[in-house]
Amino acid sequence: MSIFKKAYELIDDAPKAFEWDVYENMAIEEYQELLKQKGHEEFVFQEFFERNPAFLPGAFGIYGESGHSPYNNALITQPILQGLTSKIPDFLWIASDSGTIYPIFIEIETPNKRWFKKNGVPTAEFTQAQNQLSDWKIWLSNPVHQNLFYQYYDIDREITSGKAVRPQFVLIFGSRNEFARNPELNQKRGQLVRENETYMTFDRLLPNIKARNSITCKVRNRKYTAKFISPSFRLGPVYAEELSKIDNKEEAINNSKIDDIRKDFILSRLPYWEEFGRRQPRGMRNTGDWE
């Protein structure tokens, strides 16, 4: 065991997480197989993204430009919107930059669904998915609901520090094959996008290395509860503070697709990094040391 910067301890001979390129190739291969074999089963993709949060856009803003990690470094699965009577979102990132918080609501459908009928009119399935985004927009337009949202997801303190809030909405729907060799239909697709919305097909998604350490969580009234971690997940000072704010990590680790030796190591180091996260100085966050 060696000491770095006299602030925290790293394990030199720790069993390593997958190197990113190894994980990326394995995950993409698994995902491509799901696209081929399970393109009509939404729950299959819900679980895949829960286990592989780096695939979903929005952790660092819609275009991945922010240097700030998502709130609590968490991908929130099936986020509750209190009082909403229609379908809840499938996922939520709470992204941010220095002056703005971006709640990014994600709706996934299936790769096999079509955007348009043969006559070029949007399908009922697409219109229904688009209406779900409208329901969330309407819900968030109510100041009472906004305050409920800030409190429920424990970001009210961030709001009162002067940050603005700009929700974004993502729809992941269908396949690019529908638009192959049909530029007119592809152009028509672009005209469907509304303000603060981003639409994409399933085959556009690729894992983002910046989100490799994100933890998939359920949230209930400020309490973040881990569900899965990615096989590429690593421990270290950069996300230790966020790690200390999430419950149920032991069960999430045991439920994740990681070999037993690696699981045992992560579990043995959790108490150390949780304690470090509770007391770490902010200046230690960008050191880039792991394990």
WOVENLIN-V752202 format. One record per helix or strand of 2 or more residues. SS is the DSSP state (H for helix, E for strand). FROM is the first residue (numbers start at 0). TO is the last residue. Records with the same first field share a line. If there is no record, write none. Layout:
# WOVENLIN-V752202
SS: FROM-TO + FROM-TO
This chain:
# WOVENLIN-V752202
E: 1-3 + 7-9 + 73-76 + 90-95 + 99-107 + 163-164 + 167-171 + 196-199 + 214-219 + 222-228 + 245-246
H: 19-36 + 41-50 + 52-54 + 70-72 + 123-140 + 142-151 + 155-159 + 175-178 + 182-189 + 201-203 + 208-210 + 239-243 + 248-254 + 259-278 + 281-283
